[in-house]
Amino acid sequence: DWSSLLSHRWIAGTCGTELTFNAAAWHGVDGSLRTFGIVVRNGEISYASKVDIVVYMECDGQTHRGGRLVLTLPDGEQIVIEPQAVDGTLTLHNDVACVDELCTFEYQGLQGFCDFEVSTNPRAGKGPVSALVRATMEDGISHRNT
């Protein structure tokens, strides 16, 4: 439901049967932050217990040059993907501007490709800031919730 979205990160890719993945981070209009990740290796499915998606955002605030994805599996194994952008396109979904960048990556010596989609509109153009990951909005001394 695109009307429930302020910002998101979505990345899906493959380098063959050795690794296919899909991960998302969603910042909802209700202030919530949600993540999801799935990995398929040689037909075996694993769901990520932790998803970390970092975007190397360009100064235009819309496009990016790639980033870093870390999928932590329930057994503690980490799958790290570092996509490098080739080129992208911007589309609108219910007034949300989404940029899809086709990217390449390498995983354990294998070459792969992925779609790395982002939208960045955390204030819906004018609303209050509802969620922060690495900053505070409080005056004075504050403590980070971990």
C-alpha positions in Angstrom: 0.0 0.0 0.0 2.0 3.0 -1.3 -0.2 5.4 0.7 1.3 4.0 3.9 4.9 4.8 2.8 7.2 7.7 3.6 10.5 6.2 2.5 11.8 2.8 1.6 14.8 0.7 0.5 14.3 -2.5 -1.5 16.9 -4.7 -3.1 16.5 -7.9 -5.0 19.2 -9.8 -6.8 20.8 -13.0 -7.9 24.1 -14.5 -8.9 22.5 -17.8 -9.8 21.5 -20.8 -7.7 24.3 -20.1 -5.2 22.5 -16.9 -4.0 19.2 -15.1 -4.6 18.0 -12.5 -2.2 15.2 -10.0 -1.5 15.3 -7.4 1.3 13.3 -4.3 2.2 13.2 -1.5 4.8 9.9 0.4 5.1 9.3 3.7 6.9 5.6 4.0 7.3 3.4 7.2 7.7 2.7 6.0 11.2 6.4 6.4 12.1 7.1 2.7 12.1 10.3 1.2 10.7 10.1 -2.4 9.4 12.5 -4.7 7.6 12.3 -8.0 5.8 14.9 -10.3 4.2 15.0 -13.7 2.5 17.8 -15.7 1.0 17.7 -18.7 -1.3 20.8 -20.7 -1.8 20.8 -23.9 -3.8 17.0 -24.2 -3.3 17.2 -23.7 0.5 15.2 -20.7 1.9 16.3 -18.7 5.0 14.7 -15.6 6.5 17.0 -12.9 7.8 16.8 -12.2 11.5 18.3 -8.8 10.8 18.4 -6.6 7.7 20.8 -3.6 7.3 20.5 -1.6 4.1 22.7 1.5 3.5 22.3 3.6 0.4 25.2 5.7 -1.0 22.9 8.7 -1.8 23.8 11.3 -4.4 23.6 15.0 -3.6 20.3 15.2 -5.6 18.6 13.4 -2.7 17.0 10.9 -5.1 19.5 8.8 -7.0 22.3 6.7 -5.5 25.6 5.0 -6.5 25.0 1.7 -4.7 25.3 0.8 -1.1 25.7 -2.1 1.3 23.3 -4.8 2.3 23.9 -7.1 5.3 21.5 -10.0 5.9 22.1 -11.7 9.2 20.7 -15.2 9.3 19.3 -16.9 12.4 22.5 -18.8 12.9 24.5 -15.6 12.9 25.9 -15.9 9.4 26.1 -12.6 7.6 25.6 -12.3 3.8 27.2 -9.0 2.7 26.3 -7.5 -0.7 27.9 -4.3 -2.0 25.9 -3.2 -5.1 27.5 -0.8 -7.6 25.0 1.3 -9.6 25.1 1.0 -13.4 22.1 3.3 -14.2 18.6 4.0 -13.0 15.2 5.3 -13.7 12.6 7.3 -11.6 8.9 6.3 -11.6 6.0 7.6 -9.6 3.7 5.3 -7.5 0.8 7.2 -5.9 3.0 10.3 -5.9 5.9 8.5 -4.3 9.1 9.0 -6.4 10.9 5.7 -6.6 14.4 5.4 -8.1 15.4 1.9 -9.4 19.1 1.5 -10.0 20.3 -1.5 -11.8 23.4 -2.7 -10.0 26.1 -5.3 -10.2 27.8 -7.1 -7.3 30.2 -9.9 -6.5 29.5 -12.6 -4.0 32.2 -15.2 -3.2 33.7 -14.8 -6.6 30.4 -14.9 -8.5 29.1 -12.0 -10.5 25.5 -10.9 -9.9 23.0 -8.1 -10.6 20.2 -6.6 -8.6 17.5 -3.9 -8.6 18.2 -1.4 -5.8 15.1 0.7 -5.4 14.8 3.7 -3.0 12.3 6.5 -2.1 13.2 9.3 0.2 10.3 11.4 1.5 10.5 11.1 5.3 8.4 14.2 6.0 5.8 13.6 3.2 6.8 17.0 2.0 5.9 19.0 5.1 5.1 16.7 8.0 6.9 16.2 11.3 10.0 14.0 11.5 8.7 10.6 12.8 11.7 8.3 12.9 15.5 8.7 13.1 18.2 6.0 13.1 21.4 7.9 13.8 20.3 11.3 15.2 18.2 12.8 17.9 15.6 15.6 17.8 15.7 16.2 21.6 17.2 19.3 23.2 20.0 18.6 25.7 21.4 15.3 26.7 19.6 12.3 25.2 20.1 8.5 25.2 19.9 6.3 22.2 17.6 3.3 22.3 19.4 0.2 21.0 
